[in-house]
Amino acid sequence: MLHATALLRRGRFDARQGEALRVMARTAAGRGGTDAEVAALINRGIAALLSGDHKGAEHDLVRAATIARQERFDHAMLDCHVHLAALTSASGDLHTAARQASEALEFAEERGWQSHFVCALAYTLVGVQAYLRLDDARAVELAGRAVHALGDRPDPATGLAVSTLDAAVAFPTAGDPRAVVGRVRAQWQDVAARQVIPPVIAHIAAAVQRIALRSGDEQWASAMPDQVEAMFGPCGEQAVLRAVVHTHHARVSQARKIIEPLLSGELPALAAPTVVDGWLLEAVLVERSGDQRRAHEAVTRALAAAEPACVLRPFFNAGKPVRDLLARGAGRFGRLESFATTTMTALPAASTASTDVLTSRERDLLVELPSMRTTEEIADSLFVSVNTVKTHLRGIYRKLGVNQRRDAVLAARRLGLI
């Protein structure tokens, strides 16, 4: 049993969990009550979670937690509760998952174990909820705690979850945004052939793709749909990511065709925010074509999907077009009116005036600033002279009230301009 447990643990690193499970099946795991039994059940439960076998994961983790409670194996209890929270999140209930993870962290803190490796996943689960609710200060704090608890442990499943959240919260204020994107991109590529814990990746994959696009890394943004499909198979997340790429290149009809199976329910999503992202993308695309009735319906569907867990991040990321749709639809959202008002209030309102005072050329240049490309490179891409770029830069700095490029990027992000 111990040998099979060790094989399962190693399987997280070498993607050979199938053979480890076959070895475990020949043991007495599940029929005893020893410490070895608990270790076997926990690792088999985590393997089931990683492979998408939610029923098997719940059976083993609940059984392990029961034995651990009876025998006072507190470290094992902590491990079980954190991964049961991850299981709840993987089943789509982020609100309950965050509550379970918080309870597990309280259990750890009572024993002085808040920096224990397994707490990294718990901090990340709670941090994802804070991030999606636009509680940025709390999300940054929890991401930092997750990074600290993870330390130098090379666990690919937890490591990818932690680094993904950390990149999402660090990007807006990073001195070198491209370095942030580069680090998380390397992490994604490193675990491409391994199983990962779905909740974190599924909940904020769209946000990570957005920061890749904002940093100028279109190659990775375009590769992300295939990476997500390799991790989880065909899913709503992969469809939204692919549709965003088409939208970025102004291929509107292709984008709408790709997300249609998600919106119709034919293609399931691993996380509720993905459905919100899908409906908001639909709203923006049909509004561009002048179909305001359909755009209002799509925003209403997005609100309905977001309201149970108070998911605000997709609306924030969608920017001014969605805020305008919310403002125009005020009074027509029925039972969702209160949540629509809460959502609109949480979105930056200053972007409208700031966008109006920037010329079209200044707005074009503003989009280029996060890429960290040189003035000469930007001039080449915009087909203008270096002196013209410098003139537009001075105009941007003056209108945003800043004196340097980094501050212009930060101000523009706060205002929802990029």
C-alpha positions as CSV (number, residue, x, y, z in Angstrom):
1,M,0.0,0.0,0.0
2,L,2.8,2.4,0.9
3,H,4.6,1.5,-2.4
4,A,1.4,2.3,-4.4
5,T,0.9,5.5,-2.5
6,A,4.5,6.6,-3.4
7,L,3.8,5.8,-7.0
8,L,0.7,7.9,-7.0
9,R,2.5,10.8,-5.4
10,R,5.3,10.5,-8.0
11,G,2.6,10.3,-10.7
12,R,1.8,13.9,-10.2
13,F,5.3,14.7,-11.6
14,D,5.8,12.1,-14.4
15,A,2.1,11.8,-15.6
16,R,2.1,8.0,-14.9
17,Q,-0.8,7.9,-12.5
18,G,-2.6,5.2,-14.5
19,E,0.0,2.6,-13.6
20,A,0.1,3.7,-10.0
21,L,-3.7,3.3,-9.7
22,R,-3.4,-0.3,-11.1
23,V,-0.8,-1.1,-8.4
24,M,-3.1,0.5,-5.8
25,A,-6.0,-1.6,-6.9
26,R,-4.1,-4.8,-5.9
27,T,-3.8,-3.6,-2.3
28,A,-6.2,-3.5,0.6
29,A,-6.7,0.2,0.4
30,G,-10.2,1.2,1.5
31,R,-10.6,-1.7,3.9
32,G,-8.6,-0.7,6.9
33,G,-8.0,2.2,9.3
34,T,-4.3,2.7,9.7
35,D,-2.1,5.8,8.9
36,A,-0.9,4.0,5.8
37,E,-4.6,3.6,4.8
38,V,-5.2,7.3,5.2
39,A,-2.2,8.2,3.1
40,A,-3.3,5.8,0.4
41,L,-6.9,7.2,0.4
42,I,-5.7,10.8,0.2
43,N,-3.4,10.2,-2.7
44,R,-5.9,8.1,-4.5
45,G,-8.5,10.8,-3.9
46,I,-6.3,13.5,-5.3
47,A,-5.5,11.4,-8.3
48,A,-9.2,11.0,-8.9
49,L,-9.7,14.8,-8.6
50,L,-6.9,15.4,-11.1
51,S,-8.5,13.0,-13.6
52,G,-12.0,14.4,-13.2
53,D,-13.4,11.5,-11.3
54,H,-15.3,13.6,-8.8
55,K,-17.3,10.7,-7.3
56,G,-14.2,8.7,-6.7
57,A,-12.4,11.7,-5.2
58,E,-15.2,12.4,-2.8
59,H,-15.4,8.8,-1.7
60,D,-11.7,8.5,-0.9
61,L,-11.2,12.0,0.6
62,V,-14.3,11.7,2.9
63,R,-13.3,8.3,4.0
64,A,-9.7,9.5,4.7
65,A,-11.0,12.5,6.7
66,T,-13.2,10.2,8.8
67,I,-10.3,8.0,9.8
68,A,-8.0,10.9,10.3
69,R,-10.6,12.6,12.6
70,Q,-11.0,9.4,14.6
71,E,-7.3,8.8,15.0
72,R,-6.4,12.5,15.4
73,F,-4.2,12.6,12.3
74,D,-4.4,16.4,12.1
75,H,-2.1,16.9,9.1
76,A,-4.1,14.3,7.1
77,M,-7.3,16.1,8.1
78,L,-6.0,19.3,6.8
79,D,-4.9,17.7,3.5
80,C,-8.4,16.1,3.1
81,H,-10.3,19.3,3.8
82,V,-8.2,21.4,1.4
83,H,-8.7,19.0,-1.4
84,L,-12.4,18.6,-0.7
85,A,-12.6,22.3,-1.1
86,A,-10.8,22.0,-4.5
87,L,-13.3,19.2,-5.4
88,T,-16.2,21.5,-4.6
89,S,-14.7,24.2,-6.7
90,A,-14.2,21.7,-9.6
91,S,-17.9,20.9,-9.3
92,G,-18.8,24.5,-10.0
93,D,-19.6,25.9,-6.5
94,L,-16.8,28.4,-5.9
95,H,-18.6,30.1,-3.0
96,T,-18.9,26.9,-1.0
97,A,-15.3,26.0,-2.0
98,A,-13.9,29.2,-0.7
99,R,-15.8,28.8,2.6
100,Q,-14.4,25.2,3.0
101,A,-10.9,26.4,2.2
102,S,-11.2,29.2,4.7
103,E,-12.3,26.7,7.4
104,A,-9.3,24.6,6.5
105,L,-7.0,27.6,6.9
106,E,-8.5,28.3,10.3
107,F,-7.8,24.7,11.3
108,A,-4.2,25.2,10.1
109,E,-3.7,28.5,11.9
110,E,-4.9,27.1,15.2
111,R,-2.0,24.7,15.0
112,G,0.5,27.1,13.6
113,W,0.6,25.4,10.2
114,Q,-0.5,28.4,8.1
115,S,2.7,28.1,6.0
116,H,2.3,24.3,5.4
117,F,2.6,23.4,1.8
118,V,-1.0,22.2,1.5
119,C,-2.3,25.6,2.6
120,A,-1.0,27.0,-0.7
121,L,-4.0,25.5,-2.5
122,A,-6.4,26.7,0.1
123,Y,-5.1,30.3,-0.1
124,T,-5.4,30.1,-3.9
125,L,-9.0,28.9,-3.8
126,V,-10.0,31.8,-1.4
127,G,-7.8,34.2,-3.5
128,V,-9.6,33.3,-6.7
129,Q,-12.9,34.1,-5.1
130,A,-11.6,37.5,-4.0
131,Y,-10.1,38.1,-7.4
132,L,-13.4,37.4,-9.2
133,R,-15.2,39.7,-6.8
134,L,-12.8,42.6,-7.5
135,D,-11.5,42.5,-4.0
136,D,-8.0,43.2,-5.3
137,A,-6.2,43.9,-2.0
138,R,-7.5,40.7,-0.5
139,A,-6.6,38.7,-3.7
140,V,-3.0,40.1,-3.7
141,E,-2.6,39.2,0.0
142,L,-3.8,35.6,-0.5
143,A,-1.7,35.1,-3.6
144,G,1.3,36.2,-1.6
145,R,0.5,33.8,1.2
146,A,0.0,31.0,-1.4
147,V,3.4,31.7,-3.0
148,H,5.1,31.7,0.5
149,A,3.4,28.4,1.5
150,L,4.3,26.8,-1.8
151,G,7.9,27.6,-1.3
152,D,10.2,25.6,-3.7
153,R,7.9,22.6,-3.7
154,P,7.8,21.4,-7.4
155,D,4.2,20.1,-7.3
156,P,3.0,20.9,-10.8
157,A,-0.8,20.8,-10.1
158,T,-0.7,23.2,-7.1
159,G,2.2,25.2,-8.5
160,L,0.3,26.1,-11.7
161,A,-2.7,27.1,-9.7
162,V,-0.6,29.4,-7.4
163,S,1.4,31.0,-10.3
164,T,-1.7,31.6,-12.4
165,L,-3.4,33.5,-9.6
166,D,-0.2,35.3,-8.7
167,A,0.3,36.5,-12.3
168,A,-3.3,37.7,-12.6
169,V,-3.1,39.8,-9.4
170,A,0.4,41.1,-10.0
171,F,0.0,42.2,-13.7
172,P,-1.9,45.5,-13.2
173,T,0.9,47.1,-11.1
174,A,3.9,45.2,-12.4
175,G,6.9,47.2,-13.4
176,D,7.6,44.7,-16.1
177,P,4.3,43.2,-17.2
178,R,5.9,41.0,-19.9
179,A,8.1,39.4,-17.3
180,V,5.0,38.4,-15.3
181,V,3.4,36.9,-18.4
182,G,6.7,35.1,-19.3
183,R,6.8,33.4,-15.9
184,V,3.3,32.1,-15.9
185,R,3.6,31.1,-19.6
186,A,6.7,29.0,-18.8
187,Q,4.8,27.4,-15.9
188,W,1.9,26.5,-18.2
189,Q,4.2,25.0,-20.8
190,D,6.1,23.0,-18.1
191,V,2.9,21.2,-17.0
192,A,1.3,20.7,-20.4
193,A,1.7,16.9,-20.3
194,R,0.5,16.6,-16.6
195,Q,-2.8,16.6,-14.9
196,V,-3.7,19.8,-13.0
197,I,-6.3,20.8,-10.6
198,P,-9.1,22.4,-12.8
199,P,-10.7,25.0,-10.6
200,V,-8.1,27.8,-10.6
201,I,-7.2,27.4,-14.3
202,A,-10.8,27.2,-15.4
203,H,-11.9,30.2,-13.3
204,I,-9.3,32.7,-14.5
205,A,-8.0,31.4,-17.8
206,A,-9.8,34.1,-19.7
207,A,-8.2,36.8,-17.4
208,V,-4.7,35.3,-18.0
209,Q,-5.3,35.3,-21.7
210,R,-6.3,38.9,-21.5
211,I,-3.1,39.9,-19.8
212,A,-1.1,38.0,-22.4
213,L,-2.8,40.0,-25.1
214,R,-2.2,43.3,-23.2
215,S,1.5,42.5,-22.8
216,G,1.8,41.9,-26.6
217,D,2.2,38.1,-26.3
218,E,-0.3,37.2,-29.0
219,Q,1.5,33.9,-29.7
220,W,0.7,32.5,-26.2
221,A,-2.8,34.0,-26.2
222,S,-3.5,32.1,-29.4
223,A,-1.9,28.9,-28.0
224,M,-3.9,28.9,-24.8
225,P,-7.1,27.3,-26.2
226,D,-5.1,24.2,-27.3
227,Q,-3.3,24.1,-23.9
228,V,-6.6,24.2,-22.0
229,E,-8.1,21.5,-24.3
230,A,-5.0,19.3,-23.6
231,M,-5.6,19.7,-19.9
232,F,-9.3,19.2,-19.7
233,G,-10.6,18.1,-23.1
234,P,-13.3,20.0,-25.1
235,C,-14.9,22.5,-22.7
236,G,-16.4,26.0,-22.5
237,E,-13.1,27.5,-21.4
238,Q,-11.4,26.4,-24.5
239,A,-14.2,27.8,-26.6
240,V,-14.1,31.2,-25.0
241,L,-10.4,31.5,-25.3
242,R,-10.6,30.6,-29.0
243,A,-13.4,33.1,-29.5
244,V,-11.4,35.8,-27.9
245,V,-8.5,35.2,-30.4
246,H,-11.0,35.5,-33.3
247,T,-12.4,38.7,-31.7
248,H,-9.0,40.2,-31.3
249,H,-8.5,39.7,-35.1
250,A,-11.9,41.2,-35.9
251,R,-13.3,37.8,-37.0
252,V,-16.7,38.4,-35.4
253,S,-18.8,35.7,-37.1
254,Q,-16.2,33.0,-36.3
255,A,-16.1,34.1,-32.7
256,R,-19.9,33.9,-32.3
257,K,-20.0,30.5,-34.0
258,I,-17.4,29.1,-31.5
259,I,-19.1,30.3,-28.3
260,E,-22.6,29.3,-29.5
261,P,-22.4,25.7,-28.1
262,L,-21.4,27.1,-24.7
263,L,-24.2,29.6,-24.7
264,S,-26.8,26.9,-25.7
265,G,-25.6,24.5,-23.0
266,E,-24.3,22.0,-25.5
267,L,-20.7,22.5,-24.4
268,P,-20.3,22.4,-20.6
269,A,-18.0,24.8,-18.8
270,L,-15.8,23.8,-15.8
271,A,-16.4,27.1,-14.1
272,A,-19.3,29.6,-13.8
273,P,-17.2,32.7,-14.8
274,T,-16.6,31.1,-18.2
275,V,-20.3,31.2,-18.9
276,V,-20.3,34.9,-17.8
277,D,-17.3,35.6,-20.2
278,G,-19.2,33.8,-23.0
279,W,-22.4,35.9,-22.6
280,L,-20.4,39.2,-22.3
281,L,-18.5,38.4,-25.4
282,E,-21.7,37.7,-27.2
283,A,-23.2,41.0,-25.9
284,V,-20.3,43.0,-27.2
285,L,-20.2,41.3,-30.6
286,V,-23.9,41.7,-31.3
287,E,-24.0,45.2,-30.0
288,R,-21.3,46.1,-32.6
289,S,-23.7,44.9,-35.2
290,G,-26.4,47.2,-33.9
291,D,-28.6,44.5,-32.4
292,Q,-29.3,46.2,-29.0
293,R,-32.1,43.9,-28.1
294,R,-29.9,40.8,-28.4
295,A,-27.1,42.6,-26.6
296,H,-29.4,43.4,-23.6
297,E,-30.5,39.8,-23.5
298,A,-26.9,38.6,-23.5
299,V,-25.9,41.0,-20.7
300,T,-28.9,39.8,-18.7
301,R,-27.8,36.1,-19.1
302,A,-24.3,37.1,-18.0
303,L,-25.7,38.8,-14.8
304,A,-27.8,35.6,-14.1
305,A,-24.7,33.4,-14.3
306,A,-22.6,35.8,-12.2
307,E,-25.1,36.7,-9.5
308,P,-25.0,33.5,-7.3
309,A,-21.2,33.9,-6.5
310,C,-21.1,37.7,-7.1
311,V,-18.6,37.3,-10.0
312,L,-17.7,40.8,-11.1
313,R,-14.3,40.3,-12.8
314,P,-15.6,39.4,-16.3
315,F,-17.6,42.6,-16.4
316,F,-14.6,44.6,-15.3
317,N,-12.4,42.9,-18.0
318,A,-15.1,43.5,-20.7
319,G,-14.7,47.3,-20.1
320,K,-16.6,50.3,-21.2
321,P,-18.9,48.5,-23.8
322,V,-20.4,46.3,-21.2
323,R,-20.7,49.2,-18.7
324,D,-22.6,51.2,-21.3
325,L,-24.9,48.2,-21.9
326,L,-25.6,48.0,-18.1
327,A,-26.3,51.7,-18.0
328,R,-28.7,51.6,-21.0
329,G,-30.5,48.5,-19.6
330,A,-31.1,50.1,-16.1
331,G,-34.6,49.3,-15.0
332,R,-35.0,46.4,-17.4
333,F,-33.1,43.6,-15.6
334,G,-36.0,42.3,-13.4
335,R,-35.0,40.4,-10.4
336,L,-31.3,41.0,-11.3
337,E,-31.7,44.8,-11.1
338,S,-30.0,45.1,-7.7
339,F,-27.0,43.0,-8.9
340,A,-26.8,44.9,-12.1
341,T,-26.5,48.1,-10.2
342,T,-23.9,46.6,-7.9
343,T,-21.9,45.4,-10.9
344,M,-22.1,48.8,-12.8
345,T,-21.1,50.6,-9.6
346,A,-18.0,48.4,-9.3
347,L,-16.8,49.2,-12.9
348,P,-14.6,52.3,-13.6
349,A,-16.7,55.2,-14.8
350,A,-13.9,57.6,-15.6
351,S,-12.9,55.8,-18.8
352,T,-15.6,57.5,-20.9
353,A,-14.3,61.0,-20.3
354,S,-10.7,60.0,-20.6
355,T,-11.2,58.2,-23.9
356,D,-12.9,61.2,-25.3
357,V,-10.0,63.5,-24.7
358,L,-7.5,61.2,-26.3
359,T,-7.2,61.4,-30.1
360,S,-7.6,58.3,-32.2
361,R,-3.8,58.2,-32.8
362,E,-3.1,58.6,-29.1
363,R,-5.5,55.7,-28.3
364,D,-3.7,53.5,-30.9
365,L,-0.4,54.3,-29.3
366,L,-1.7,53.8,-25.7
367,V,-2.6,50.2,-26.6
368,E,1.0,49.6,-27.6
369,L,2.6,50.9,-24.4
370,P,2.2,47.8,-22.2
371,S,4.2,45.7,-24.8
372,M,7.5,47.3,-23.6
373,R,8.6,47.7,-27.2
374,T,10.9,50.5,-28.0
375,T,9.7,53.8,-29.5
376,E,11.3,52.9,-32.8
377,E,9.5,49.5,-32.9
378,I,6.2,51.1,-32.1
379,A,6.7,53.7,-34.8
380,D,7.4,50.9,-37.3
381,S,4.2,49.0,-36.3
382,L,2.1,52.2,-36.6
383,F,3.7,53.3,-39.9
384,V,4.7,56.7,-38.5
385,S,7.9,58.5,-37.6
386,V,9.6,58.3,-34.3
387,N,9.0,62.0,-33.8
388,T,5.3,61.5,-34.3
389,V,5.2,58.8,-31.7
390,K,7.1,61.1,-29.2
391,T,4.5,63.8,-29.9
392,H,1.6,61.5,-29.2
393,L,3.3,60.2,-26.1
394,R,3.6,63.8,-24.7
395,G,-0.1,64.2,-25.4
396,I,-1.0,61.0,-23.6
397,Y,1.2,61.9,-20.6
398,R,-0.3,65.4,-20.3
399,K,-3.9,64.1,-20.5
400,L,-3.4,61.3,-18.1
401,G,-1.5,63.5,-15.7
402,V,1.7,61.4,-15.7
403,N,5.4,61.9,-16.6
404,Q,6.6,58.4,-17.8
405,R,5.5,55.4,-19.7
406,R,5.0,53.0,-16.8
407,D,2.7,55.5,-15.0
408,A,0.7,56.0,-18.2
409,V,0.1,52.3,-18.4
410,L,-1.0,52.1,-14.8
411,A,-3.3,55.1,-15.2
412,A,-4.8,53.7,-18.4
413,R,-5.5,50.4,-16.7
414,R,-7.2,52.0,-13.7
415,L,-9.4,54.0,-16.1
416,G,-10.2,50.9,-18.2
417,L,-8.6,52.3,-21.3
418,I,-6.4,49.2,-21.9
